[in-house]
Amino acid sequence: MTFFTDYTNLVLIAALVISGGVLLWPTLAGRGRGGLTAAEATQLINRRNAIVVDLRPGADYANGHLPAARHLEFEQLQAKIGQIAKNKASPVLLVCQNGSQSNKASRAVREAGYTEVHVLQGGLNAWQQAGMPVIK
């Protein structure tokens, strides 16, 4: 029991805990955002045939969207959520302008039974900044 009462040992234990937390922080913080980068989204689309759903208003969708993206406005999501895919195990990628609406929509899509739901981190803005193609 004297191990825990020695001041030097307590300082070393505190340093160990703090350094471990600092090393784990990027992993834990990454989980909270729940989004894919443009490169990760491209891999998901190309390798696993992910279904891309654009949640932006019709005018924004017409001005430019991801290749093979389906249009489903955020306001219509609850009414048409069953039309996203026949197989609810298919990966679904949700896209909006900046990622905020996609994060909200991802909860509803998961609750509807879709097992693999992803969000494009930063939305179409991040997609374009990464130099990825946009179709008009």
Kinemage of the C-alpha trace (Angstrom):
@kinemage 1
@onewidth
@group {chain A} dominant
@subgroup {mainchain}
@vectorlist {calphas} color= white
{ca met a 1} P 0.000 0.000 0.000
{ca thr a 2} L 2.931 2.334 0.375
{ca phe a 3} L 3.238 2.443 -3.427
{ca phe a 4} L 0.188 4.722 -3.697
{ca thr a 5} L 1.193 6.957 -0.802
{ca asp a 6} L 4.588 7.842 -2.241
{ca tyr a 7} L 4.357 11.239 -3.950
{ca thr a 8} L 6.808 10.294 -6.731
{ca asn a 9} L 4.763 7.260 -7.736
{ca leu a 10} L 1.563 9.311 -7.835
{ca val a 11} L 3.209 11.843 -10.150
{ca leu a 12} L 4.391 9.042 -12.464
{ca ile a 13} L 0.917 7.476 -12.528
{ca ala a 14} L -0.655 10.859 -13.331
{ca ala a 15} L 1.878 11.402 -16.142
{ca leu a 16} L 1.081 7.951 -17.533
{ca val a 17} L -2.665 8.590 -17.521
{ca ile a 18} L -2.330 12.038 -19.093
{ca ser a 19} L 0.049 10.873 -21.840
{ca gly a 20} L -2.233 7.927 -22.634
{ca gly a 21} L -5.181 10.276 -22.908
{ca val a 22} L -3.290 12.586 -25.232
{ca leu a 23} L -2.358 9.651 -27.472
{ca leu a 24} L -5.936 8.343 -27.594
{ca trp a 25} L -7.583 11.743 -28.128
{ca pro a 26} L -7.439 11.754 -31.979
{ca thr a 27} L -9.076 8.332 -32.119
{ca leu a 28} L -11.811 9.238 -29.664
{ca ala a 29} L -12.440 12.638 -31.260
{ca gly a 30} L -12.671 11.057 -34.709
{ca arg a 31} L -15.484 8.795 -33.580
{ca gly a 32} L -17.671 11.706 -32.619
{ca arg a 33} L -17.651 13.325 -36.051
{ca gly a 34} L -18.777 10.156 -37.792
{ca gly a 35} L -17.908 11.463 -41.229
{ca leu a 36} L -15.855 10.223 -44.129
{ca thr a 37} L -13.306 12.338 -45.934
{ca ala a 38} L -13.699 12.816 -49.673
{ca ala a 39} L -11.059 10.142 -50.325
{ca glu a 40} L -12.743 7.655 -47.968
{ca ala a 41} L -16.123 8.393 -49.548
{ca thr a 42} L -14.675 7.767 -53.016
{ca gln a 43} L -13.381 4.384 -51.889
{ca leu a 44} L -16.753 3.510 -50.393
{ca ile a 45} L -18.525 4.460 -53.611
{ca asn a 46} L -16.100 2.675 -55.931
{ca arg a 47} L -15.373 -0.468 -53.924
{ca arg a 48} L -18.695 -1.109 -52.218
{ca asn a 49} L -21.200 0.604 -54.542
{ca ala a 50} L -22.463 2.912 -51.829
{ca ile a 51} L -25.755 4.645 -52.438
{ca val a 52} L -25.160 8.402 -52.445
{ca val a 53} L -28.089 10.519 -51.251
{ca asp a 54} L -27.924 14.292 -51.727
{ca leu a 55} L -30.111 16.034 -49.140
{ca arg a 56} L -29.809 19.589 -50.461
{ca pro a 57} L -32.629 21.622 -52.038
{ca gly a 58} L -33.399 20.942 -55.702
{ca ala a 59} L -31.773 24.139 -56.998
{ca asp a 60} L -28.503 23.341 -55.210
{ca tyr a 61} L -28.595 19.764 -56.500
{ca ala a 62} L -29.084 21.050 -60.074
{ca asn a 63} L -26.067 23.365 -59.719
{ca gly a 64} L -23.803 20.415 -58.985
{ca his a 65} L -23.743 17.096 -57.156
{ca leu a 66} L -21.634 13.980 -56.665
{ca pro a 67} L -21.622 11.510 -59.559
{ca ala a 68} L -24.449 8.944 -59.242
{ca ala a 69} L -26.047 10.859 -56.357
{ca arg a 70} L -29.767 10.474 -55.816
{ca his a 71} L -31.692 13.563 -54.834
{ca leu a 72} L -33.862 13.449 -51.731
{ca glu a 73} L -34.448 16.750 -49.975
{ca phe a 74} L -33.865 16.807 -46.232
{ca glu a 75} L -37.456 17.886 -45.585
{ca gln a 76} L -38.782 14.848 -47.516
{ca leu a 77} L -36.473 12.335 -45.832
{ca gln a 78} L -38.946 11.010 -43.261
{ca ala a 79} L -41.645 10.431 -45.874
{ca lys a 80} L -39.380 8.732 -48.424
{ca ile a 81} L -36.784 7.062 -46.219
{ca gly a 82} L -37.838 3.582 -47.348
{ca gln a 83} L -36.966 4.415 -50.957
{ca ile a 84} L -33.242 4.882 -50.334
{ca ala a 85} L -32.348 1.245 -50.984
{ca lys a 86} L -34.074 -2.106 -51.265
{ca asn a 87} L -31.317 -3.799 -49.283
{ca lys a 88} L -30.916 -2.024 -45.950
{ca ala a 89} L -27.453 -3.568 -45.532
{ca ser a 90} L -26.123 -1.564 -48.496
{ca pro a 91} L -23.800 1.285 -47.526
{ca val a 92} L -25.475 4.697 -47.689
{ca leu a 93} L -23.542 7.968 -47.992
{ca leu a 94} L -25.459 11.107 -47.031
{ca val a 95} L -24.366 14.429 -48.524
{ca cys a 96} L -25.445 18.006 -47.841
{ca gln a 97} L -23.716 21.341 -48.364
{ca asn a 98} L -21.538 21.360 -45.231
{ca gly a 99} L -22.280 18.136 -43.323
{ca ser a 100} L -24.690 19.435 -40.686
{ca gln a 101} L -27.956 18.195 -42.229
{ca ser a 102} L -26.356 14.862 -43.100
{ca asn a 103} L -25.446 14.283 -39.464
{ca lys a 104} L -29.043 14.944 -38.423
{ca ala a 105} L -30.376 12.716 -41.200
{ca ser a 106} L -28.019 9.845 -40.364
{ca arg a 107} L -29.843 9.199 -37.085
{ca ala a 108} L -33.196 8.945 -38.871
{ca val a 109} L -31.793 6.656 -41.564
{ca arg a 110} L -30.265 4.338 -38.954
{ca glu a 111} L -33.558 4.261 -37.047
{ca ala a 112} L -35.289 3.217 -40.290
{ca gly a 113} L -33.156 0.058 -40.289
{ca tyr a 114} L -30.234 0.895 -42.550
{ca thr a 115} L -27.193 -0.726 -41.004
{ca glu a 116} L -24.324 1.135 -42.677
{ca val a 117} L -24.872 4.879 -42.847
{ca his a 118} L -22.041 7.327 -43.520
{ca val a 119} L -21.834 11.111 -43.773
{ca leu a 120} L -19.549 13.053 -46.089
{ca gln a 121} L -17.543 15.133 -43.627
{ca gly a 122} L -17.755 18.778 -44.653
{ca gly a 123} L -20.404 17.994 -47.285
{ca leu a 124} L -20.163 19.088 -50.896
{ca asn a 125} L -17.947 22.005 -49.866
{ca ala a 126} L -15.225 19.602 -48.680
{ca trp a 127} L -15.763 17.394 -51.745
{ca gln a 128} L -15.085 20.319 -54.074
{ca gln a 129} L -12.121 21.553 -52.023
{ca ala a 130} L -10.577 18.085 -52.409
{ca gly a 131} L -10.830 18.501 -56.180
{ca met a 132} L -13.375 15.721 -56.645
{ca pro a 133} L -15.734 15.731 -59.655
{ca val a 134} L -19.116 17.397 -59.558
{ca ile a 135} L -21.834 16.748 -62.144
{ca lys a 136} L -24.330 19.400 -63.228
